[in-house]
Amino acid sequence: MTTETTETRTGATPTADAAPAAPGGRARRLEAALTPRRRTLLLTALCFATMLAVGMQGWVSVGLGGFDLGIFDQGVRGYAHFGLPVSTLKSFHHEFPPGFSLLGDHFSPVLALLAPLYWIWDDPRSLIIGQSLLFALGVPLIRRITAHCFAAAEPRTARRAADLAGLVHALGWPLLVAARVGFHEVAFAVPLILLMLERGLARRYGTVVLAALLLCCTKEDLGLMVGAYGLVLLLRTRRTQDRAGRFTGLGLLIGGPLAAAVAIKWLIPAMGGEPGYYWNYTALGTDGGDALRHLLHNPFLLVQTAFDQPLKPLLLLWLFGSVLLLPLRSATVLCLVPLLAERILSSNPNHWSVARHYDSMLWPVLLVSAVEVLGRLSAADRPEPLVRRARLMGLGVAGIALVAAVPIGLAQLAVPSSWAPRASEAALVRAAALIPDGASVEADNQIAPRLTARTDVVLVDGTPRGREYVLTRSDKRSFPFKTDKEQAARIELLLAHGYRQVWAEDGVVLLHREGSEPVPGEHVPGPGSKPVQDEVPSDVGHDLFRG
């Protein structure tokens, strides 16, 4: 037999906490039900699912090319077979000599940690999954950083700040851009930078050093960021009794740049790399020593070079303006100086926009710096007007970040046509299916990742390579060609010298070599090959949001 409550019998109105229709009551019950651990898991899952969806959308629409997904697929597959990370897509196109591995391009031995994914699924999409996991690992770290920074704030404020920071990281526009353009080694930098910064706030310096070492093994220039963080630690511990922090800071300040110098000067050349291959600072000098001499003679050259193109100040304005300039009030922002200097002093237009993966390395520092400032302004002993202003600024940063994420990556997920390849790309997929396993192939950039697992594939470019099959397009420009007319001319050249067309549809042509006569200009990189760089197309470097 059931008993009625007094409120039910008398018709009294339930309290606000009990009333299911009260919005405030629902919010409080939801907040109570979602424990911090559950919030962390939910936001981590959101980040992983979103980044995975963006990456897989690029795959199914044939939007991810051999440069760079195919390159890393070949490299990590080499690690998975207990060998060096060799990539024929990279080495042939850029004319590196035999024996070259990706360690001679960028010093990124950390990529070997992804090899177990290939033992489970030997497919380029394993890298998309791995990158999504790495980005998602940043969610619990940014929440812990926020807890450190808001330790002096009201518990409710600290809790909501952690939720908001986790959400902003999970849907961060730099991560969406990186997921959209494929896989890159700097995916490791996102959680490692956050780990280094979080353990620094917790004064757990052993893990700080470990994260710093892994960052130096992620990409050679990240040693400069490690050195900058060493300076941050020195500044923060100079008036404290934290001797471990000072010693760690000094070690990172010296060790980070030293590791970068060793990798660039000795380790990369030892793996077949070309010294000075990535020197993109011709406005400063022909090499590092020449640039230093010019700067000593004319220090203003540094400022002149940093602002000699419209996109360079726009890049800085976007990066810092989108977080309301808050990072400029935190010492942690010093970690950005080396990487930003690399880009705004560069003469390579690819470095000036936000349409590539470079901002994913900056995102953790920008976000942590903003959180640190907001945490200081939100302390319980601060005047209430200041706390309210900090709250509004925090909402403003979150609002800008989440609004920016919509056109940059999220909106496209809701467009059905974005999940299907266009006619030309779909034809590439059909043609690739006709190529037998084990064949040697010159392939269009967009289809190359779908051939790396089962063929010996190189990029079809300005130099004929004499391969069994050539899969290219005649009426749509594809990297690295400057015009589609160059591609059409290549097809005619091959047809006139021993190749036969075996399939053609929607501008896509599959050729098979049936003769032994050499093709004019045919060349395979040999021991004396001199590496070359791509010439950047004239339409690159004019739009902040386009690659």
Secondary structure, 3 states (H helix, E strand, C coil): CCCCCHHHHHCCCCCCCCCCCCHHHHHHHHHHHCCHHHHHHHHHHHHHHHHHHHHHHHHHCCCCCHHHHHHHHHHHHHHHCCCCCCCHHHHHHCCCCCCCCHHHCCCCHHHHHHHHHHHHCCCCHHHHHHHHHHHHCHHHHHHHHHHHHCCCCCHHHHHHHHHHHHHHHHCCHHHHHHHHCCCCHHHHHHHHHHHHHHHHHCCCHHHHHHHHHHHHCCCCCHHHHHHHHHHHHHHHHCCCCCHHHHHHHHHHHHHHHHHHHHHHHHHHHHCCCCCCCCCCCCCCCCCHHHHHHHHHHCCHHHHHHHCCCCHHHHHHHHHHHCCCCHHHHCHHHHHHHHHHHHHHCCCCHHHCCCCCCCHHHHHHHHHHHHHHHHHHHCCCCCCHHHHHHHHHHHHHHHHHHHHHHHHHHHHHHCCHHHHCCCHHHHHHHHHHCCCCCCCEEEECCCCHHHCCCCCEEEECCCCCCCCCEEEEECCCCCCCCCCHHHHHHHHHHHHCCCEEEEEEECCEEEEEECCCCCCCCCCCCCCCCCCCCCCCCCCCCCCCCCC
